Amino acid sequence: MLHRDNRIGGRLNADGGKLGGNYGSLKQQQQSIRQQEQADAAANGGHITKTQQQQLNTEENQLNREIRTDQR
């Protein structure tokens, strides 16, 4: 999951000027997802459950859609 998070962060940083003023909000969402992933892993001995992984994927998919929409 961390690799995907890094790619999302890279996209945000590279496209910051094209995000219609929403860069700060999108970056905050990305950081929130990363913090949730870290908290889930810490609570489960360094791993996340399948259910937690599905939730994180759903949130990352939504963030990716928002980035694509705001780039237009």
Beta strands, then each sheet from edge to edge (+ up, - down):
end
